[in-house]
Amino acid sequence: MIESTVVDNLRADGTIADIVSTYSTRTSTVPAVFSDQAPEDAEKPYIVVTVASYPVPDYAIDAFDIFVHYYERGESGAKARAVAREIEIIFDGHNFDSDWYTTIRFYRRHGTFAAEADPLERHYIKQLYARASRKGWMEQLP
């Protein structure tokens, strides 16, 4: 649900699309931005979005930690830093709607390079926080 909002907005962004590779599905070619894990045949650089949700003591609100993982192979982390900046531009303080939520509000948290065994492998993790209002929450009350 919320993953598709993040993936769709990353794929639609021109800066992100220029940095990541492309991936061909059966029906189209898209920027290499994936939910949960990258396909085995995906070429770097690519992005993987993972989401952890947790309850909020409010029936109408859900909360999420979103982790945007950027993977590349190269000498420099410049592209990773450019991706991190663009993620903040796209999401920080912005609202989005989806099929399940009326308002998804994103906030930036932090980002860091993850240690990799191969020094040429780059893995940058950008964390976002989101709160969202569920559509039809009144009907979901116990």
ZIWOVEN-V801988 format. One record per residue. N is the residue number from 1. RES is the residue in one letter. OMEGA is omega in degrees with one decimal (none if undefined). Layout:
n/res/omega
N/RES/OMEGA
N/RES/OMEGA
//
This chain:
n/res/omega
1/M/-179.6
2/I/178.8
3/E/-177.7
4/S/176.3
5/T/-179.9
6/V/-178.8
7/V/-178.5
8/D/180.0
9/N/175.5
10/L/179.0
11/R/-177.5
12/A/-176.4
13/D/-177.3
14/G/-179.8
15/T/177.9
16/I/-178.8
17/A/178.6
18/D/-176.5
19/I/-176.3
20/V/175.8
21/S/175.0
22/T/-180.0
23/Y/-179.0
24/S/173.4
25/T/178.1
26/R/-173.2
27/T/-176.8
28/S/173.5
29/T/-174.6
30/V/170.8
31/P/-174.6
32/A/176.0
33/V/-171.6
34/F/175.4
35/S/175.4
36/D/176.8
37/Q/178.8
38/A/173.5
39/P/-178.6
40/E/-177.3
41/D/178.0
42/A/178.6
43/E/176.9
44/K/2.8
45/P/175.9
46/Y/-179.5
47/I/173.7
48/V/-179.7
49/V/173.6
50/T/-175.9
51/V/171.9
52/A/178.4
53/S/177.4
54/Y/-175.1
55/P/173.5
56/V/-177.8
57/P/-179.9
58/D/-176.2
59/Y/-173.6
60/A/-172.4
61/I/169.7
62/D/179.2
63/A/-174.4
64/F/163.6
65/D/-178.8
66/I/178.7
67/F/178.4
68/V/-177.5
69/H/176.7
70/Y/-179.0
71/Y/174.2
72/E/173.2
73/R/-179.3
74/G/-176.8
75/E/-169.8
76/S/175.0
77/G/-175.7
78/A/179.6
79/K/178.8
80/A/178.0
81/R/176.9
82/A/177.1
83/V/179.8
84/A/177.7
85/R/-178.2
86/E/176.8
87/I/177.8
88/E/178.9
89/I/-177.4
90/I/-166.4
91/F/-169.1
92/D/177.7
93/G/-178.1
94/H/177.3
95/N/175.2
96/F/173.9
97/D/176.0
98/S/178.9
99/D/-174.3
100/W/-175.2
101/Y/176.9
102/T/179.9
103/T/172.5
104/I/-179.0
105/R/-177.0
106/F/175.4
107/Y/178.5
108/R/173.2
109/R/-178.8
110/H/177.3
111/G/-179.3
112/T/171.2
113/F/175.3
114/A/179.1
115/A/177.2
116/E/-179.6
117/A/179.1
118/D/-177.2
119/P/177.4
120/L/176.9
121/E/179.6
122/R/177.2
123/H/-179.9
124/Y/-179.4
125/I/175.9
126/K/-179.4
127/Q/174.0
128/L/174.2
129/Y/178.4
130/A/170.8
131/R/-175.6
132/A/176.3
133/S/-179.9
134/R/172.8
135/K/176.4
136/G/-175.9
137/W/179.3
138/M/179.7
139/E/-177.4
140/Q/-179.9
141/L/179.5
142/P/none
//
